[in-house]
Amino acid sequence: MTSTLISAFFTYTLITALTPGPNNILALNAVTTHGFRQSSRVLAGMGAGFLAIMLLCAGLTFSLVRLDPTMTHWLSIVGAMYIVWLAWRIAMSTPGGGNARQVPVSFWAGCGLQFVNVKIILYGITALSTFVLPYTRDWHWVVGVSLLLAVIGVFGNVCWALAGHLFQRVFQRYGHQLNWLLAALLIYCAVRMFI
């Protein structure tokens, strides 16, 4: 992998992990409402579920590419389209909080959320099919990058949990500018995938 591709990988994964989504909004809301200690169960559940989904994404994308090697090209195109769509959604979104539940959430609810969280499923498939499988079919690399994706995703959740109200205030004050900056960086990622 080239340094350009590695920088595009980390740009994509960090932006995706740190932008609002079901996990990050739930982490923010849980900690803000119930404190970090009571929210540790849901955060642990989200982390466990995230890891399971990344490994499932690895198995799925690896299998598709082994069955038909031309799938890498098509998955990369779909991944680039998803990144552009995500950039558009971020640029057009209204900054501010979400409508997360106001009751304590359990480990299993946090874990189960991952299996219906389209954002992280597409995050895993896009990252693997775009930044890994075009360059290696070694399953050690695929699993290793899947573990890295889970770590980066959990890092995003923890950032939102620790930031609490402070992060929410920053988004409310500079939300539009941050959204446009994040969108521009995602467009950069999509373009770099093919250059």
Summary of the structure (lengths in Angstrom):
residues: 195
radius of gyration: 16.7
end to end distance: 13.3
largest distance: 48.8
contacts: 650
relative contact order: 0.22
helix: 83%
strand: 0%
